[in-house]
Amino acid sequence: MTDNKGFNRRDFMKSTVKTGVATGIASLGFPTIVPAHVLGKDAPSNKINIGAIGVGRISRDHDMAETLKYDHARIMAVCDVDSKRLAEGKQYVNDYYTKKTGKAYDGVTMYGDHQEMLLNKDIDAVLISTPDHSHAFLGIHAVEAGKDVYLQKPASLTIAEGRALSNAVHRNGKILQIGSQQRSSPQFRYAAELVRNGRIGELKEVYIGLPSDPGGEVEPEMPIPKTLNYDAWLGSTPYVYYTEKRVHPQNDYSRPGWLRCEQFGAGMITGWGTHHVDIAHWGMDTEYTGPIEVWGKADFPKSGLWNVHGSFTTYGKYANGVKMTISTELPNGVKFVGTEGWIFVTRGNYKASPNEPVVPNQKALSASNPKIIESVIGANEINLYRSDEHHGNWLDCITTRKQPITPVEVGHRGCSTCLIHHIAMRLPRPLQWDPLNERFINDDEANALLNRQHRFPYLVKGLS
């Protein structure tokens, strides 16, 4: 069955099942023949040539940092709309290769415009580590330019953008990994396997705890730094005056202010929620769907620059009868509750970047009965996709052309569920959701929030 947005769900599910089998076979060590178009005609030493779009905090701490570790990949280009960060990004990569090889290295090309970078035929794939509002816009441009993509979560700022992104990836046959790296941490996979194999009986409820962001003061208008292409940074969103705490710090790589502005991101509901909802969906076996009803409430700042949600509690009901609760009042992590016990899973001490709000020394995996997590998943049971490291899995899939552990449709569904909960924060009533057609049922006000106006010329392709 193909819906009216051009996505064939039955075929996609079949291909996903095949991917799991093929990935297992590949991991046994059979040799892989790499097509020339994968590595690029002139790729030195058959390396995967990579361009990094957005070289700020998360790229330096996580995306570029993790990708640089792999010898079969080479970051050959960097792109940023802030020329100061762009030059520092080039230096960051050159310094890494200089230290690694023991020889002076200067092999990184700088681009101030991502479209110019995408024209470079030597680049096989791109890392996209930019603010949330530009994810779908850049992801679609990249796959249409023939590049494979590692895209920082969340997949999009709106549900309509996420659908356009997923459709573009499948239309162009590219590999896109969503940066929900918790799937590549063993405790999350094992928790989902335990739930899927009935170790806590019939699953009834899922509880997701998230951090929250405080509001902020009104910030004065400031001169736009000469190094920043502010119009391009704003992209498809409306023009608003520049102030440093709306964008990113000019003198360091600490946490940027845009994370707390609804114009650029939905707040912790997607910033952390996409991680935990994705794991919840993995354990619930609902990766390609979403809730059928949502409701809840949230506190929002009444003034100030930073206006994303504060404390909140929202609820979702799924067609299989499972109820999901997402709240800032719960411990950070995912708790699965069944008829015969519960499992709680979280990151433990792992941080993707130094200033993430992770509870230190928190036990990564616990259960109502220790015997639950001492259980061994048998070969004849449900064994989920295994990945040792998220960026490495992406690079492997560029070579094998198999789907990565967090493919675009899975990432979109995790993100869209968070965005549905975000809409429920705004509208004080139960909302009925049709996950197949991705529309609210008989609710024009809610459906108006599925998309947003886009500023010319930064239009997201594929939107009606």
Buried (B, 14 or more C-beta within 10 A) or exposed (E): EEEEBEBEBEEBEEBBEEBBEBBEEBEEEEEEEBEEEBBBEEBEEEBBBBBBBBBBBBBBBBBBBBBBEBEBBBBBBBBBBBBBBBBBBBBBBBEBBBEEEEEEBEEBBBBBEBEEBBEBEBBBBBBBBBBBBBBBBBBBBBBBBBBBBBBBBBBBBBBBBBBBBBBBBBBBEBBBBBBBBBBBBEBBBBBBBBBBBBBBEEBBBBBBBBEBBEBBEEBEEBEBBEBBBBEBBBBBBEEEEBBBBBBBBEEEBEBBBBBBBBBBBBBBBBBBBBBBBBBBBBBBBBBBBBBBBBBBBBEBBEEBBBBBBBEBBBBBBBEEEBBBBBBBEBBBBBBBBBEEBBBBBBBBEEBBBEEBBBBEEBEBBBBBBEEBBEBEBEEEBBBBBBBEBBBBBBBBBBBBBBBBBBBBBBBBBBBBBBBBBBBBBEBEEEBBBEBEEBBBEEBEEBBEBBBBEBBEEBEBEBBE
